[in-house]
Amino acid sequence: MMTPTDDVAAKTQAGDEALLAGDPAKARALYLEALAQTNHRRRSGLVARLGFVGHHLGAALLEIQRTIEAQGHTPVFVSDGMAVWHKSNAFVQQPAFLSVVEKHAYLLPLPNWHWNLQTVLWAVLQARSLAGDFVELGVFRGHTTAVTAEHIRFASWNRRWYLYDTFNGIPEDQLNVGWSGMNETAYKGTYSYEEVRDRFAAYPNIDVIKGRVPEIFQEVCPQRIAFLHMDLNSAVAEIAALEQLYDRIVSSNRRSSIAAPAPGTAYRPARPR
Ligand SMILES: C[S@@+](CC[C@H](N)C(=O)[O-])C[C@H]1O[C@@H](n2cnc3c(N)ncnc32)[C@H](O)[C@@H]1O
């Protein structure tokens, strides 16, 4: 007789076969059925698999997921650029978080951003007890802030969140070496200021600001910053931003509030502060 655990395993296997055979609808249905039947460590693999469905990297990520699972390691969670196993990932047991992540996943062309979002969520909740506003440098289509703001119901918070972007990619003179092609394909004409402004229209305390970092800070800049999320993919721009903003970050939070610097950004204040 098939046990519930066997049934979950069989559905997962059938879902994998459907995904590899190019039938994402069937794969998704089977993974969701399996997910509804288990609270076990297998949830991690199922949540990860749901993120693979319909993505052009899906088959490759599934192979990594299955290779690690086959070694007997659980839980396993594979995402774009990161594979994690033997680590607690409590978010797979949090339906409210999973649902808001899935709702906004289309805003980012990278599957399974859950770990990054959990890190931002943690930092934002830390920053809640500090005086100061929130800042995101590099917004793209608003993915991270859309997920976080909705999950924490930011509209009711007595804080502002300033979102800065050119909405036209990284300025040519700030490109990291080798980034020209990526700048063209990922950012040129793929999103707009208007789209992102409208996305946050329901939040009276979120300001979407079009401009180049760091020059735009001459026009709009909060006095005190409790949370700074830097995600410009440009070391030059991020260092220039920190030169201007570092002293505005409330001092007890200077380490924990700076999230996600670009590769190559190794910032040390030029003078002791
Ligand atoms: C990695 S994406 C941001 C992703 C976003 N944080 C998210 O979570 O979805 C980088 C963004 O930084 C913006 N950017 C890069 N350099 C900039 C600069 N100097 N000033 C303003 N925006 C910039 C680009 O236009 C691009 O939208």
PDBQT file of the ligand as one rigid body, heavy atoms in Angstrom, charges set to zero:
ROOT
HETATM    1  C1  LIG A 301      19.808  44.890 -10.064  1.00  0.00    +0.000 C 
HETATM    2  S1  LIG A 301      18.690  46.120 -10.645  1.00  0.00    +0.000 S 
HETATM    3  C2  LIG A 301      17.771  46.498  -9.200  1.00  0.00    +0.000 C 
HETATM    4  C3  LIG A 301      16.867  45.351  -8.773  1.00  0.00    +0.000 C 
HETATM    5  C4  LIG A 301      15.939  45.712  -7.651  1.00  0.00    +0.000 C 
HETATM    6  N1  LIG A 301      16.665  46.151  -6.460  1.00  0.00    +0.000 N 
HETATM    7  C5  LIG A 301      15.050  44.545  -7.290  1.00  0.00    +0.000 C 
HETATM    8  O1  LIG A 301      15.151  44.078  -6.169  1.00  0.00    +0.000 OA
HETATM    9  O2  LIG A 301      14.291  44.072  -8.126  1.00  0.00    +0.000 OA
HETATM   10  C6  LIG A 301      19.767  47.506 -10.844  1.00  0.00    +0.000 C 
HETATM   11  C7  LIG A 301      19.069  48.822 -11.155  1.00  0.00    +0.000 C 
HETATM   12  O3  LIG A 301      19.970  49.865 -10.814  1.00  0.00    +0.000 OA
HETATM   13  C8  LIG A 301      19.734  50.956 -11.687  1.00  0.00    +0.000 C 
HETATM   14  N2  LIG A 301      20.914  51.829 -11.667  1.00  0.00    +0.000 N 
HETATM   15  C9  LIG A 301      22.199  51.472 -11.908  1.00  0.00    +0.000 A 
HETATM   16  N3  LIG A 301      23.025  52.542 -11.747  1.00  0.00    +0.000 NA
HETATM   17  C10 LIG A 301      22.247  53.583 -11.395  1.00  0.00    +0.000 A 
HETATM   18  C11 LIG A 301      22.524  54.954 -11.051  1.00  0.00    +0.000 A 
HETATM   19  N4  LIG A 301      23.745  55.459 -11.065  1.00  0.00    +0.000 N 
HETATM   20  N5  LIG A 301      21.489  55.737 -10.694  1.00  0.00    +0.000 NA
HETATM   21  C12 LIG A 301      20.220  55.241 -10.654  1.00  0.00    +0.000 A 
HETATM   22  N6  LIG A 301      19.907  53.966 -10.966  1.00  0.00    +0.000 NA
HETATM   23  C13 LIG A 301      20.901  53.135 -11.337  1.00  0.00    +0.000 A 
HETATM   24  C14 LIG A 301      19.452  50.299 -13.024  1.00  0.00    +0.000 C 
HETATM   25  O4  LIG A 301      18.712  51.176 -13.841  1.00  0.00    +0.000 OA
HETATM   26  C15 LIG A 301      18.685  49.037 -12.615  1.00  0.00    +0.000 C 
HETATM   27  O5  LIG A 301      17.300  49.231 -12.701  1.00  0.00    +0.000 OA
ENDROOT
TORSDOF 0
